[in-house]
Amino acid sequence: MNLLDSLDLTKGDILKIFDIADRIEKGERFSLKKHPILVLYFEKPSTRTRIAFESAITELGGNAIFIDEKTTQRTRGETLSDIAKILSGYSDFIAARLYKHKDLLEIAKNSSVPVINALDDLEHPTQALADVYTIRNHRKNLSKTSVAFVGDIATNTANSLMTVFSRFGGPFTLIGPKSVNPNATYVNKAREYCKVSVTDDIEDGLEDVDVVYTDTYVSMGEELEAEQRRKLFAPYQVNSAMLKYAKKDAIVMHCLMAHRGEEITGEVIDGPKSVVWEQARNKKLLNKAILIYLSQSEDDHLE
């Protein structure tokens, strides 16, 4: 079993992962059947995802091996299929952060161990699981909770968050420039479960919203378009004035890294409405729950 796409996650899958996370939080001890090795194969930089996975597998009695793609024989033409076969022969899990989703699928196709999507151009499912878990901690009834993603509504983070959150039935709104179109595959899938709205109108889009979420304007691989993107998304900065349109008790989320003064102001991300730091801490908890969940599917056991 792999964790590659938020599109493949059912509500039942998500609830099982959340249940494991809840039990960990209550002090229940989990252990994998054998001393597990997690390989982190990354083409892109990472701070939180890498450390969250490394600390998660360590606390489960295993070890992480980080591999920067630039230091491998991939740079000399080795195929991903060969790399996947080798890495899975040395490990119990592979978490891959890649530029292209199709390359992730190639690794999964040739791996003999579970493969986890640690971010690619289409998806960031482990982030979305941590995000929705955090939302649930503040809004117990997700079916009556409304979320608005503000800014670049075509990002991998928006895709995965919308898809995972939709399984619980609450309304989801994408707020961004008219010239930016969200990924139709993810919008249409989410609409099978909940109401999804797309608008460029900030005031209308944030009306009665419980959760305001934003992300960087310039994702990894888009650096050459940085100035153009900053100008395009500048009107959608999450600031105190914008938050007046949402519910008074709305919470603010950001998957980090943040650029204070661009997509979000410092007074908001460090302010009383922000749950950003709890959201970041939950990445380790949910990554641990994901590893246990995938292990149980491989006949590992609870201690």
HELIX and SHEET records of a PDB file:
HELIX    1   1 SER A    6  ASP A    8  5                                   3    
HELIX    2   2 LYS A   11  GLU A   25  1                                  15    
HELIX    3   3 ARG A   48  GLU A   59  1                                  12    
HELIX    4   4 GLU A   69  THR A   71  5                                   3    
HELIX    5   5 GLN A   73  ARG A   76  5                                   4    
HELIX    6   6 LEU A   80  TYR A   90  1                                  11    
HELIX    7   7 HIS A  101  ASN A  110  1                                  10    
HELIX    8   8 PRO A  125  HIS A  138  1                                  14    
HELIX    9   9 LEU A  142  LYS A  144  5                                   3    
HELIX   10  10 ASN A  156  SER A  166  1                                  11    
HELIX   11  11 ALA A  184  ALA A  190  1                                   7    
HELIX   12  12 ILE A  202  GLY A  205  1                                   4    
HELIX   13  13 GLU A  223  GLU A  225  5                                   3    
HELIX   14  14 ALA A  226  PHE A  233  1                                   8    
HELIX   15  15 ALA A  234  TYR A  236  5                                   3    
HELIX   16  16 SER A  240  LEU A  243  1                                   4    
HELIX   17  17 GLY A  266  ILE A  269  1                                   4    
HELIX   18  18 VAL A  276  SER A  297  1                                  22    
SHEET    1   A 4 ASN A  63  ASP A  68  0                                        
SHEET    2   A 4 ILE A  37  PHE A  42  1                                        
SHEET    3   A 4 PHE A  93  ARG A  97  1                                        
SHEET    4   A 4 VAL A 115  ASN A 117  1                                        
SHEET    1   B 5 VAL A 196  THR A 199  0                                        
SHEET    2   B 5 PHE A 172  ILE A 175  1                                        
SHEET    3   B 5 VAL A 147  VAL A 150  1                                        
SHEET    4   B 5 VAL A 211  THR A 214  1                                        
SHEET    5   B 5 ILE A 251  HIS A 254  1                                        
END                                                                             
